[in-house]
Amino acid sequence: MKIIAFTFISLIILFFVIKFCFAMRGGKAILRIILHAALGFAVLALINLTSFLSGVHIPLNGWSAGITALFGVPAVCGQLLLQLLF
């Protein structure tokens, strides 16, 4: 179990480093990362606010918030797809 947790945390750190490197290429890295996280949270909030119309709700917990902050809108789309499938 500890190996799975260590692997998962290592992958998250690796993805964050890769994302930071790509953000550095365009300049203003911190601003771009914060903007992508804010857009992800805005989309997550929009999905949860319209859940009474669509019937799809993404629960807000540490994992969903962390993934949304790290990957932004594509992570929310992936979580939405998982909610629709399962």
PyMOL commands that set and color helices and strands:
alter all, ss='L'
color gray80, all
select helices_A, chain A and resi 2-26+29-49+51-54+62-71+73-85
alter helices_A, ss='H'
color red, helices_A
deselect
rebuild
show_as cartoon
